[in-house]
Amino acid sequence: MILRLILENFSLILLLMTIITGTVWLIERFYLRTRRHSRADIALGGFDACSNRLSLDIAKLQRSKLKEELLRQPIFIEYSNSFFPVIAMVFLLRSFLYEPFKIPSSSMAPTLLVGDLILVNKFIYGIRLPIINKKVVKINNPQRGDIMVFKYPKDTSLNYIKRVIGVPGDRIVYHNKRLEINGNAISYIPLQKHLNEHRLNYSQQFRENLSNIKHKILVRSDQPSIFLDGVMDFPKRDACSYSLGGFTCTVPSGNYFMMGDNRDNSEDSRYWGFVPEKNLVGKAFMIWMNFSSFKRIGTFLK
């Protein structure tokens, strides 16, 4: 429970640590250090006035020890000054450039596997203020085929990762495990069956060409295109119509439609709806570590 709270509020914790250590650094730099040096000068002046009776070597040694003692930083200030540059650097990198995430489920298999540690480009869709996630500089718009991390619309404390299937204005038809976007059928090339190692069963594997982004997907012939009883009530639900064979959705302005590559093992926009632009976090672009499969390290995503 405590670990989950820390992870869910890590950005806020990092910001508070940056503010606290940075404030201590500023106070130390522009006030406390000057005051210590002033007090040390007074004390050392008194020592020099009384040290005539001591031998030169003893006087120098005692003066050096006294100066060191007078100028020593309190432990709290010393640690704050040491950690502040590191914490500030991590905060800036994580908030505005790149952020690491761990894949917790198989909803994006075979592209992403459980245990993959990925890097997400946070500035590709624009610069956002940390914590409140408000965009202040617009750079690019998400494109079909992007692998995106976003705040789960039903609980924004959770980060989800899916593939962008539809952008604002797109009309998406998903019927019998096949996509059609704006009247254009998406092409599929059959591949060798995929073994689901955790469930010990096989899925059909295809290479899907989504706006020239070629990637692998998994489907199960023994499951329906959508479980209608799993469809939730969500904003702008009237933009979608459902049937036993699939669904049709028109993506509203300022929203995106997401699906997992593991099509029949993914809770996605089919069930909980569209992702508002304000929920976007960034684009996943690389696997930087997987402790169970080192050969996946350095894999760039598409």
N, C-alpha and C positions, 0 to 999 in steps of 0.2 A: 504493500500500500504506500509506504513512504517513498520507495523507489519510483513508483508510478507518478506520485505527486511531483517529485523532483523532475522527472523526464517531461511531464506535461507542462511544467512551468520553468523549464531550464532557461529559456530566453530571458524571462523576467529575473530569475536568480542571477544570471550572468550580467544583466544590466545593473542590478543592485550592487553586485560585487565590484563592477567597474566604477560605479559612482562612489562607493565607499572608499575603495583604495585610491581612486583618483583624487578625492577630496583630501584624504590624509596626505597624499603626495604633495598637493598644492600647499596645504598648511605647513607641512614640513619645509618645503622649498622656499616659501616666501615669508615665513614667520618664525617657526620653532628653531630652525637652523641658525638664523640670524641672532635670535635671543641666546642660544647656547654659546655662540661665538663671543657675544658681548660679555656674558657672564664668565666665560673662560678667560677672556682678556683681563678682566678685573682680578680674578683669582690668581692668574699667572703673574700679574703685576705685583700683587702682594707677596707671592712666593719669591719672586726675583729680589724684592726688597729685603727679604729675610734670609736669603741663601748665601750671604757673604761669608758666614761662618762655616759653611760646608765646603768640602773639597770640590773642585771643578767637575770631576767625573761623577761624583755622587749627586751633585746638584743637577747635572744634565739628565741623569737617569730618573731622578725623582720628578723633575719637571716634565719629562716625556710621559711618564706614567700618569701624572696629574692631568696633563692635557688630554690624553687618551680617555681618561675617565670622565672628564668634563664634557667632551664632545660626543660621547657614545650615545647613539640613538636608543630610545626605548624599544623593547622587543616588538611591540605591536606596530610601531612606525617602521622599523627595519623590515619586517615581513611585508607590510603593505607596499613599501617602496619597491621591494623585490618582485612582488606578484603583479603590481599594477600594469607594467608594460605587456606582460604575457596575457593577462586577462583582457586588457583592452584590445590587443591584437586578435585574440580568439573571438571576442564579441564582434569586432568589425568584419572579420572574415566570414563568420557564421551568419551575421545579420544581412550583409550586403553582397557577398560574393558566392561562397560555396558552403553547403551544409551537408554533413553525412547523415545517412539514414540506414536502418537495418530492415531487410525484408522479412516480415513475420509470417507470411502465408504464401500459398502456392497459386494465388489468383492471377499472377502474371507469368506463370510457367508457360512455355519453356524459356521465355526471355529472361526472367528473373526467378531465382530459386530461393527457398527458405534459407536464411543465413547469409545471403549476399549483403555486403556492405557497400552502399552506393554513394556517389557524390551527386549533388543536385546544384545546378546553376541557378542562383537566385536572382540574378540581375537580367537574365535574358528576356524576361517579360516586363521588365521595368524595375525601378528602384522603389522599395517600400520601406516605410518606417517600421523598425522592430516593435514587437509586442502588439501594436494595434494593426499592423499589416496594411497600412494605408499607402496606396501608390502615390508617389510624388513626382516621379519621372517615368514617362512612357517610352519604351524602347521597341519591343516587338510584340506581336499578337501570337498566341498559341496556334499551331498548325495541326491539321489532321495527321495522326501518326505519332505525334510527340508523346513520350512517356512522361507523365506529369505527376508531381506530388502536390496535393491540395488538402485543405481543411475539409473534413467530412461534414457535409451540410447538416446532418442530424446532430452532430456533436463536434463543434469546431476545436475542441481540445485534442481531437484525434487527427493524425495525418494519414491519408490514404494515398496509394499510388495506382494509377490506371493509365490506359492509353486514350488519347483524345480521338474520338470517333467522329464527333460532329462539332462544328463551330457555329456561331450565331447565324441563323437563317437556313441552315442545312435541313433538308428533309430526309430523315433516316428511316429506312425500312429494313427490318430484320425478320426474315421468314425462312423456316427450315434451315437454320444455322448459316444463312448467307446474308451478307449486307448489300444494301443498295443505297447509294447516297445521291440525292438530287437526280434521281432517275437513271443513274449509271450503276450497273452491277459491278461489284468488286470482284476481281479475278482471284481464283484459288488454285494452287498447284498441290496435288496430293503428295505427301512425304511418308517416310517410314513411320509406323506406329510408335507412339511414345509411351515408355514405361513410367508409370507414376510410382516412384519408389516408396512413398509413404503409405499409399493405399494398395500397392501391389496389384494394380490393374493397368490396362492399356487404354490410351485415348487415340483417336484419329488425329493425325497431324497434317496441317496444311501450311503452305506459304501464302500469306495474304498480301496483296499489293494495294495499300491504302495511300492514295495520292503520291505514288512512287516511293513510299516507304515500305520496303519488303521485309516482312517479319513472320515468325512462326506463330501459329495459334493451335490450340487443342480443343477438340469437341468430342462429346460422347453421344454416339448414335442411340443409346438406350435412354436418353433423357430428353425432355421437351426443350424447345428453344427458350421458354420462360415458364417459371412456376407462377401462375396467376395469383395464387393465394399469398405469395410473398411480396406482391407489389404494394408499396406503402402509399399513404396520402402525402403528397409533396407539392410545393409551390409550382403553379403553372402546369399542373397535371392534365388540364384540359388540352394541352398541346400534344398529348399522346393518346393513341387508341390501341387497345390490346385485344388479342385473339388467341386461340389455342395454338396457332402456328407461329406466333411472334407478336410484333408490334410495329407501329409507325409513330414517329415523333418528329415534330418540327422544333428545332432548337431556338428558344427565345433570344432576343437581343441581350447581350451582356452575360450569356450563359454558355456552358459547354457540356457535351454529352460524353461520358466516359464508359469504357468497358475494359475488362481484364482480358488478357490474351488466352487465359484458361477459361474459355467462354462458359463452360458448364460447371465451373467451380469458382464463380466470382460474383460477389454481391456488388452491383455497380449501378449506373444510372437507369438501367432497366427497372430497378426495384425502388431506389430512393431518390431518383430524379436528377435534375440538372445541377451543375456546379457553377455558382455565381463567380464572376470575375474577381470579386473581392476575396475569394477563398483560395486563389492560386498561390502556391509557394515557389515552385520552380520546375525546371526541366531536368530529369535524371539523364546523365550522359555517360557514366562510367561505373564499373564495378571495381572498387579499389582493394577489396579483401573478401575472401571467403575461407574461413579456417577449415572447412570440410573439403574444399576443392581448390587447391592453389592455382590450378590451371585457369580458373575464371578470373584471376587477378589481372587487372588492366584491360578487361573487355569493355569496349565502347558500345554503347547501346544504340539500337535503331528500331 
